[in-house]
Amino acid sequence: MILRSVVLFALAALMEIGGAWLVWQGVREHRGWLWIGGGVIALGLYGFVATLQPDAHFGRILAAYGGVFVAGSLAWGMVVDGFRPDRYDVVGALICLAGVAVIMYAPR
């Protein structure tokens, strides 16, 4: 169950961050409507993937996903844009991921 949840969070992050990046490229880097359209589709897929989480509580899923988004955005920047996070970026991302673990996977 935890593995499925983690995989879904990673897929959701790929869709949301990738979709936002495509829109950014289409608008800010003047790559055009095809990039923007691809981004909009990816963002829509993100919304669908989030519904597949095993937990039924929307607020919990989105709150926990926020931490995944923070860490995933830094990772995306490193891989795709050559961004080099500093130690505070890394510490902040680790704190966010610890929050994800507490929110989603603490025994209830």
C-alpha positions, 0 to 999 in steps of 0.5 A: 500500500505504501509503495503504491502511494509513493509511486502515485505521488511520484507520477503525480509530481511528474505530471504536475511539474512537467506540465507546468514546465511545458506551459512555462516553456511555451509562454516564457521561452516562446515555444508556442501553443503545442508546448502549452497544450501538452502542459495543460494535458499533463496538468489534467493527468496530474489531477486524475492520478491524485484520485488514485491514492489509496487514502480517501481523504482529499485534504490529506492527499493534497497536503502530503502531496505538497511536500512531494511537489517541493522536493520534486520541483527541486529534483526537476530543476536539477535534472532538466534545467541544471539547477544546483540546490544549496544546503538549505534547499536540500534541508527544506525538501527533506523536512517536507518529505518528513511531513509527507511521511507523517501525514500519509504513513503514520499509524492511525 
